[in-house]
Amino acid sequence: MTDFALSWQTPPDPIAKILDAAPPPALMLSPDRQWVVELEQPAMLSIAELAEPEVAIAGFRINPNTNTPARHGTYRSMKLGKFDEFQPQPVDLPDDPRLSYFKWSPDDRHLAFTLMQPNGLELWVLNLEEGKARSLTAPILNATYGTPYRWLNSDTLICKCVWDERGELPDRSIVPAGPIVQENLGRKTPNRTYTNLLQSPDDETLFDYYVTSTLEAIKLDGSRSRLVESCIIDEARPSPDGNYILLKTLHRPYSYQLPAGFFPKKIQVLDAAGTPVYEVDNLPLADSLSTKFDSVRPGCRRSHWRNDRPATLYWIEALDEGDPDRDVPYRDALLELDAPFVEEPRLLWKSEDRFRKVSWGRDDLALAWESSFDTRRLRLWRLNPAQPDRALLLVDRSSEDRYRDPGMPLATPGKFGRDVLHITPDGEGIYFSGRGASPKGVYPFLDRFDCETGESTRLWQCEDPYFENVVDILDDGALLTRRQSQTEPPNYFLHQNGTIRQLTDYRDPAPEFAGVQKELVRYQRSDGVQLTANLYLPAGYDRDRDGALPTIFWVYPAEFKDRELAGQITTATNTFSRPHYTSVLFLLTQGYAVLDDPSLPIVGEGEAEPNDTYVEQLIAGTKAAIDYLVERGVSDRDRLGIGGHSYGGFTTANLLAHTDFFKLGIARSGAYNRTLTPFGFQGEQRTFWDAIDTYIEMSPFTHAAKIKAPLLLIHGGNDSNAGTYPMQTERLYEALKGLGATVRWVVLPLEDHGYRSRQAVGHVLWEMVQWCDRYLKGAPPSGEDAEVEFAGDRLD
């Protein structure tokens, strides 16, 4: 064993060049479709940016200098132009701006945004007609928890501001005043595995210090008035007419076991001057929820304003006390209350399964969705808010049945500038846009969905060789679409009066990748389940000339309750594929074939739980893919590798432990000991004590002694994802090392569950290439050993 520090390494060409290529801009359209804004997306962060100060509190991390989320993503420049001309021009801004939180004004005359300074977040506004941007505030916004501002009306914004009285950071106690004690007196309080939680009274003080805000009204002329004194604001949402504010605040007692979203919460309505006029609910700490996926918080939840009404509040209340195991006829109730909030709330609908979403259209039309995780039932209802007893079931399907997915309704700005259902001109239908999965492939569509019958009429659908989806329907019926193909990068098009006009000309960011061969392949598991995978072959590959290639599988299984639905084709073949960040597809430039996302369905029909036969089904699906590739002549059994990220890393370790299919493994940011996630993981709802055998059998840590192939383990040093603590990889490495395995453990300082810095991303790809070159591409015939050292490295 050798332990050592290693400088950041650079992957071979052309990988490094592709990593450094500028990404295409992001595009925003004003709600009235008169203006277009292009935003420059930054290159990858530097490791120095990840090293900026961070404070972990109550389940999240913040940057204490800027009062923003840690590692907050921003754009670097802005262009503005008329939509009909589609030639945006640069907006004058300070040098190297860091822009975020974009919001259009209700009258579509201004675009507000924030500009991050070294000492905080400023509020800026862009006058669309003049094309000029200016600051409204000093760096006073507080974005540590939630959105820092919203438009109250077309002249005023309400903003969460750092409280003037905050003062200096409180000193942390160096000498403990006593022990930290937690107790549970007979209540069931199961929790999932969360990170970055409060751990001490000092942490509670830090939480109060950083997250406390005042709520202020800030006008376009820069004048300010305080609406709410300092408190911990979860969110503040103005009513569509701007006369009221829905305010949610957090308060003590806090929890050391749960993130802030579970803390006690007060929900009230204020008038535009900040005076409370109605209390919706005052929720206690939510520390006794079931860990079932359909469990929810008792009391008021999902409170919001109806977008189609001036000031109508709606919310959901659980009728089963939030416990999906309770046998009740109805799970949830949808209620509403009109301003001035003096009447009793009105019941609009009760759902038999768990409420998921509502979209508002007009007084007699809304759509609501309900679903059940256990049964996978997903239903869509037409609601009539004016006559609640006239709810009509439109769609009843399995959430696993993608072929029957009607898509989602398109939205359009309503009377108050908020998104409402885009209703057809005759008033009888709604426009739906869907992905279009089918046995022939995936072809996005636009339908007219009848509100009375649930019948769909196909208005448009993309055709080969394109993958093209509808972005919007303009007032004159023209379609704005985003089109791509295997050889053409995504661009925006306008379908109008029988003509198609290309609006943008975004180029291939990685022309070095052109010529890579991509194919959706189909094959069958031994029990008849249909499977698919994305097969990528290097540019210029010819099977007759080049023969079988060293091949990398990149995996991520999924749970299903129906074997037939598990075999549906849901992968689009006409998309423009270019690797980014730590994509396994970069290995194509080094002469490897890649089988990306091969179907690995873990099926449990009826009362059977999928994970009770996880290992057997995992092996069966993997064997079917290998047999297909070998029979086709693309791969040979002596040069196969397996890899994955997160649950895919977990899967990689399991396949190495339970098969001899692969000559190497690459497992990134996984969780390998399921006893450390005892209250559920991934699609598993049962606790460890409900399914001890399953948890142990699924844990590759339990079977570490059977892992014989070389395994590369990579983990972000600051992984905050639930369940995938860096300790998971550390413990597996220690086990494998102690058992005499060939294993390498790479910790990426400062990186989270996904790797973001240019240095870490490049290094991960270097590690992957080196590992594959050593143990796969140059693999000797079976039974011989290879002695190849890593470049720039030393290993025993």
Secondary structure by P-SEA (a helix, b strand, c coil): cbbbbbcccccccaaaaaaacccbbbbbbcccccbbbbbbbbccccccccccbbbbcccccccccccccccbbbbcbbbbbbcccccccccccccccccccccccccccbbbbbbbcccbbbbbbbcccccbbbbccccccccccccccccccccbbbbbcccccccccccccccccbbbbbbbccccccccccccccccaaaaaaaaaccbbbbbbbcccbbbbbcccccccccccccccccccbbbbbbccccccccccccbbbbbccccccccccccccccccccccccccccccccccccccccccbbbbbccccccccccccccccbbbbbccccccccccccccccccccccccccccbbbbbbbbccccbbbbbbbccccccccccccccccccccccccbbbbcccccccccccccccccbbbbbccccccccbbbbcccccccccbbbbcccccccccccccccccccccccccccccccbbbbbbccccccccccccccccccccbbbbbbbbbcccbbbbbbbbbbccccccccccccbbbbbbcccccccccccccccccccccccccccccccccccbbbbbcccccccccccccccccaaaaaaaaaaaaaaaaaaaaccccccbbbbccccaaaaaaaaaaaccccccbbbbccccccccccccccccccccccccaaaaaaacccccccccccbbbbbbbcccccccccaaaaaaaaaaaaaacccbbbbbbcccccccccaaaaaaaaaaaaaaaaacccccccccccccccccccccc
